[in-house]
Amino acid sequence: MQSVLVIGAGGVSHVTVHKMASLSKVFSNIILASRTIDKCSKIKKSVKDRYNIDITIVELDADNINETVSIINNF
């Protein structure tokens, strides 16, 4: 399973995650991480509604190096 980690849940990430979801044979495991988990949840719902694909969301402060490395290692 190929995984991709997207950090941030703003406008660019929203468009990027939707594009990857539309290419689910290439991007089979999408992880969206942000400090603002509510924004991640909204993107997750819109992806699920449009493409019927479930993405993983994670709360992450990307300034915390140990936390970021841990997430990368877990996926």
C-alpha positions as CSV (number, residue, x, y, z in Angstrom):
1,M,0.0,0.0,0.0
2,Q,1.4,3.4,-1.0
3,S,1.0,6.1,1.5
4,V,1.1,9.8,1.2
5,L,1.1,12.3,4.1
6,V,-0.4,15.7,3.6
7,I,0.5,18.2,6.3
8,G,-2.0,21.1,6.6
9,A,-5.7,21.3,6.0
10,G,-6.1,24.6,4.2
11,G,-7.3,25.4,0.7
12,V,-4.4,23.9,-1.2
13,S,-4.5,20.7,0.9
14,H,-8.2,20.4,0.2
15,V,-7.7,20.5,-3.5
16,T,-4.7,18.2,-3.3
17,V,-6.4,15.6,-1.3
18,H,-9.4,15.6,-3.6
19,K,-7.2,15.2,-6.6
20,M,-5.3,12.3,-5.0
21,A,-8.6,10.7,-4.0
22,S,-9.7,10.8,-7.6
23,L,-6.6,8.8,-8.4
24,S,-7.1,6.2,-5.7
25,K,-5.3,3.5,-7.6
26,V,-2.1,5.6,-7.3
27,F,-2.8,7.1,-3.9
28,S,-4.3,4.2,-2.0
29,N,-3.6,5.5,1.5
30,I,-4.0,9.2,2.1
31,I,-3.1,10.6,5.5
32,L,-4.1,14.2,6.3
33,A,-2.5,15.8,9.3
34,S,-3.0,19.3,10.8
35,R,-3.2,21.1,14.1
36,T,-6.8,21.8,13.3
37,I,-8.5,18.4,13.3
38,D,-11.9,20.0,12.6
39,K,-10.6,21.1,9.2
40,C,-9.2,17.6,8.5
41,S,-12.7,16.2,9.4
42,K,-14.4,18.4,6.9
43,I,-12.0,17.4,4.2
44,K,-12.4,13.8,5.1
45,K,-16.2,14.1,4.9
46,S,-16.1,15.8,1.5
47,V,-13.7,13.2,0.1
48,K,-15.9,10.4,1.5
49,D,-19.1,12.0,0.0
50,R,-17.6,12.6,-3.4
51,Y,-15.3,9.6,-4.0
52,N,-16.5,7.1,-1.3
53,I,-12.9,6.9,-0.1
54,D,-11.9,6.9,3.5
55,I,-8.8,8.9,4.4
56,T,-6.9,8.9,7.7
57,I,-6.8,12.1,9.6
58,V,-4.3,12.9,12.4
59,E,-3.9,15.8,14.7
60,L,-0.3,17.1,14.3
61,D,1.8,20.1,15.3
62,A,4.4,20.0,12.5
63,D,6.7,22.2,14.6
64,N,7.0,19.2,16.9
65,I,9.7,17.2,15.2
66,N,9.3,14.1,17.3
67,E,5.6,14.0,16.7
68,T,6.0,14.5,13.0
69,V,8.7,11.7,12.7
70,S,6.4,9.4,14.7
71,I,3.5,9.9,12.3
72,I,5.8,9.3,9.3
73,N,7.1,6.1,10.9
74,N,3.6,4.8,11.7
75,F,2.4,5.1,8.1
